[in-house]
Amino acid sequence: MTDGAMKPPAPEPGIPIAYYLANHPETAVELACAHCNNRKVVPFAEMVEQLKARGLGDENSGILEIGPMMKAPCMRCEGVRWVSRPWWPPRR
């Protein structure tokens, strides 16, 4: 029996990386530090390689799942909480 407290819902995984690779190859993943908003842009193909090498995921991983997987500290503030989202190149 529970004590009446509800568990928070599981985070939404977001659109799979494979979708962006197939339909929008010019996009990348933007990682933003949740503490200071320092940002880093990583091409999706490179991110997939990193996820596979660390056994954390692959091209079927959702874009929103990537940030929480990152454990490296921010180079600016040394925070370790990351948020991920798609990055679109500037229009010319």
C-alpha positions in Angstrom: 0.0 0.0 0.0 1.2 3.5 -0.7 1.4 6.5 1.6 -0.7 8.6 -0.8 2.4 10.2 -2.4 2.3 10.1 -6.2 5.4 9.3 -8.2 6.3 12.0 -10.7 5.6 11.0 -14.3 8.5 9.5 -16.3 10.2 12.1 -18.4 9.1 12.4 -22.0 11.9 10.9 -24.2 11.3 13.3 -27.1 11.7 12.6 -30.8 14.3 9.9 -31.6 17.7 11.0 -32.9 17.1 8.8 -36.0 14.3 11.1 -37.1 16.7 14.1 -37.2 19.4 12.1 -38.9 17.0 11.0 -41.6 15.0 14.1 -42.1 17.1 17.0 -40.9 20.8 16.1 -41.2 21.8 19.7 -40.7 20.6 19.7 -37.1 22.5 18.8 -34.0 21.8 18.3 -30.3 22.3 21.4 -28.1 23.3 20.6 -24.5 22.6 23.5 -22.0 23.8 23.6 -18.4 20.8 23.8 -16.2 22.8 25.9 -13.7 24.4 28.6 -15.9 22.9 28.0 -19.3 26.4 27.4 -20.9 25.7 25.7 -24.2 27.4 23.1 -26.4 26.3 21.9 -29.8 27.2 18.3 -30.9 26.3 16.9 -34.3 23.8 14.0 -34.0 26.1 11.5 -35.6 28.8 12.3 -33.1 26.3 12.1 -30.2 25.1 8.6 -31.3 28.7 7.4 -31.4 29.3 8.7 -27.9 26.1 7.2 -26.6 26.9 3.8 -28.1 30.5 3.9 -26.8 29.3 4.5 -23.3 26.4 2.0 -23.5 23.8 4.7 -22.8 21.8 4.6 -26.0 21.8 4.8 -29.8 20.0 6.5 -32.6 16.6 5.5 -31.1 17.3 7.5 -28.0 14.9 10.5 -27.6 16.3 14.0 -27.9 15.1 14.9 -24.4 16.8 11.8 -22.8 20.3 12.9 -23.8 20.8 15.8 -21.4 20.1 13.8 -18.2 22.6 11.1 -19.4 25.5 13.6 -19.5 27.7 13.4 -16.4 30.6 15.6 -17.4 30.7 18.9 -15.4 30.0 22.2 -17.1 33.3 24.0 -18.1 31.9 27.3 -16.8 30.3 26.5 -13.5 31.1 22.8 -13.0 27.3 22.0 -12.7 26.4 18.5 -13.8 22.7 18.8 -14.8 22.2 19.1 -18.5 19.1 19.8 -20.7 19.1 18.7 -24.3 17.1 20.0 -27.3 17.5 20.0 -31.1 19.7 22.7 -32.5 18.9 24.2 -35.9 21.5 26.1 -37.9 20.9 29.8 -38.6 19.0 30.6 -41.8 20.9 32.5 -44.4 
